[in-house]
Each structure stands twice: as C-alpha cells, then as structure tokens.
Amino acid sequence: MGRSNKDERGVTYLLVMLAVVLIGISVTVAAKQWKAVVQREKEADLLARGIEVQSALAVFSAQQKKGRVVPGEIYPLTLEELTKQPKPVLRKAYKDPMTGNDWEYVRDPTGRIKGVRSKSKAEPFKQKDFPPVLRHFDGLTSYNDWVFQYPNASTPQAPAGQPTAPGQPAPPAPSPPGLRTPPPGSSPPTETPSAPSGPATP
C-alpha cells in the first residue's frame, strides 16, 4: 500500500509539472502574439502620423513660398509651428508612435525640420507594398530607416535648372532644324526648301 501511494504521488507530481510547463508555454506564446499585435498597431500609427507630418511639411513650404521666388524649400523650426493659426497644416505635434517620445528630427543646413524618423531600431513587419508617397521604404529593415521628409525619394522632382511655378506653362520646345514655326492660327509648319545642289549652269 505504501509503495502504491508513493507511485501515485509521483505520477501526480509529474502531471502537475507537465501542466505547469504547458501553461508556461501557452503564456509565452500568448505574450509574443500580443506583443506582435501591439507592434503592428504602433507601426500602422507610425505610417499614418509620418505621412501626415510629411504632407504638412510640403504644404507649409508651399505656403511660405507663395508669391515669392525662393530657391529650395522652407521648413519650420518646430512641429508646433505647423499647427499654428491662421493656416495650420498639422492637427497636432505628434510624438513618435513607436517610443511615445519625441521624434528624431531630420534637419536642413540651417537647423530647420525637413523630416522626422522614429528612434526605434526594431525590425518592421511591413517591408514592401508601401503607398506611392513611401515607396522608397521597400526593403528597409529598421523603423529608424523610415524617414518622413519633404522632398524625398518618392517625391517627383522638377528637372534641375528648370524651376516652374505652380500653374505656369512649360516653355515651348524648340522647332526641329529645317522647320519654320508659323504664328498661331496659320497652317502647320512646312519644311524649308533647301538650295539646289550640283554645278551651276553657265
């Protein structure tokens, strides 16, 4: 009887230990899944907030340059400047969604903010199929590599040396050699007759 009771207690002990191990594994898996869910939510928030800041920088620069001939872009000194009246271009000065703290600012040579990036070095879940304004993020393996700035690699740029103000028509292309461009309303351009070749008639 005594030996039988010891055997039963031993089996019970093993079953309890197995149950504890299984519970531990389940908790670990659940914790990892929850962590992934939270990271995905923060990642989506980072993309949304980053695009909003990037767009606000573009609008702010356009407003500042309106009616003036200024080379390059004009940026704010702080994100709060983007939220000020009378023409706010950003709803609020957001924090870095990944860390909950201030962004790492990308500044121009004068110290003004031309972009923001997360201070997190974690690897993002999303590494391809970004929206057009962020297509240059494809293949980047760190949130810190996601730079939301204006202009960026996904922003079409005008050819250097040919600045064209918004709404201003592009200059006409030069006519090909041998063609005369008629005034508006006239017939299409005709080829200029070339001088006859060959020996002159005596």
Helices and strands as residue ranges (DSSP letters): H 2-65, G 79-83, E 104-107, E 113-117, G 132-137, G 143-145, E 147-149
